[in-house]
Amino acid sequence: MGGEFVLRIEDTDLERSTQEAIDAIMEGMEWLELNWTRSLLPD
């Protein structure tokens, strides 16, 4: 197909945007076998 899947995680909600939450999202995506080409994560 030749597409690109970019995983972008916004950190607009600083109270809930923790590394633990980001890790949980990424683990869930991996469990679902949704593999991204690249990721854009908060600094």
C-alpha positions in Angstrom: 0.0 0.0 0.0 2.9 2.3 0.6 1.3 4.4 3.3 2.8 5.9 6.4 1.3 5.5 9.9 2.5 8.3 12.3 1.7 7.9 16.0 1.2 11.4 17.4 0.6 11.9 21.1 -0.5 15.4 22.1 0.4 16.7 25.6 -2.4 19.3 25.8 -3.7 17.9 29.0 -0.5 18.1 31.2 -2.2 16.6 34.2 -3.0 13.3 32.5 -0.2 13.3 29.9 2.3 11.2 31.8 5.0 8.9 30.6 3.0 6.0 32.1 0.0 7.0 30.0 2.1 7.2 26.8 3.6 3.8 27.6 0.1 2.3 28.0 -1.0 3.8 24.7 2.0 2.4 22.9 1.7 -1.0 24.6 -1.9 -1.2 23.6 -1.1 -0.3 20.0 1.6 -3.0 19.9 -0.8 -5.6 21.4 -3.2 -4.8 18.6 -0.3 -5.2 16.2 -0.7 -1.6 14.9 2.8 -0.8 13.9 3.6 2.8 13.3 6.3 4.1 10.8 7.4 6.9 13.1 6.2 8.6 16.2 5.8 12.2 17.3 6.0 12.3 21.1 6.0 15.2 23.5 9.4 16.4 24.6 
